[in-house]
């Protein structure tokens, strides 16, 4: 949380999703419904991508990239933990493989990471 004018505001988080398609029909079932549910829980897709080339690094390439911006970690958790979405999450899990799902806090710049000590 960060303070803003005396109140505490939630920190925006980004969910980085990297994966391969394991079952086209299962993932299509997920992708038809997920944008509405993500939005309902405070998220929005900011980038979709298809793997092009590995430049550097030791991460095994995945075919698909999805970057989702969430209003807060609580918003992300509400999406993941909503019991009404259990069937939706099953489509994602069954439709994708080699899934990497990482959360990152939004930063206005890199200064907080570059502070000494």
N, C-alpha and C positions, 0 to 999 in steps of 0.2 A: 504494500500500500504506500502511496505517497500523499503528502499533505498538499492541499491547495486552498489557500485563503482560509486557513483555520479548520478545514474539514479534511477527512481522509477519503481519498478517491481510490477506487480499485485500479490496479495496474493492468493495462491491456497486455494480453499474451498472444503469441503466435504459435499455432500448432503446425509443425512441419510434418507432412505425411509423405513418405516415400514408399512405393510398393510396386509389385508386379500384379498383373491380372491373372488370377488362377482359374476363375470360372466367370465367363463373360455374362451369363444370364443372372447369376447371383449379384455381381457388381452392378449390373444395370438396374436391378431391383433396388439396390441401395441408392444409386445415383439419381433415380427418379424422385425419391422422397426426401433424401437427405438435405438438399438446399433449403427447403421449407422448414425442416426441423432445426437445422443449424441456425437459421435466422430467428426462429422462435426462441431459441436459447441464448441469443446475444452473439452469434458468430456470423461472419461473412467470408466467403471465399475471395481472396485477393489475388491468387495466381493459380493457374493450372499449367502443367507442363509435361512434355514428353521428353524422355532422356535423349540427349544428342551425343554427348562426348564426355569422357572422363579426362580432365585436365591434370589434376593432382589429387592426392589423398588416398586413404586406404579403405574407403567405404565402397562396398560392392554396389555397382550401379543397379538402380531400379528403373523400371520403364516409366513410372508415373510420379509426378510431383503435384501435391496440392498444398497450398499455404492458406490457412484459415486464421483470420484475426478474430479474437474473442474479446468481449468487453472486460473480462476478468477471468482469473482462474476459477472462481466460483461459477461463472457462466459455462466454462468448459466442463467443469465437474457436473453441472446440472444436466448437460447434454449426455454425458457418459453414463450418469447414474439414473436417468429418468426410466422408471420401470415400463412406461408405455412405449419405449423405444427398444426394448430387448430384441424384438423381432428384426428391427432395422439394423441394429449392430450385428446381428447374426449374418445378415446378408453381406455386410462389409467384411466380416471375419472369414466367411466362406468364399467370398469372391476375390479376395486378395491374398497374396503370399509375400513372404520376405518383408513384412511390414515394419517400417521404422516410423515411430510416432514420438516426436520430441516437442516439448514446450519451451518457448523463449519469452522472457519478459521484454516488453517494448522499451526501447531506449530512445531518447531524443538525440543523443550522440554517444560517442564511446568514452567520454571523460570519466564516468564512474568506474569503468573497467581499467582505466589507465592510471588511476591514482596510486601513488606510492604508499606502501605500508598497509 
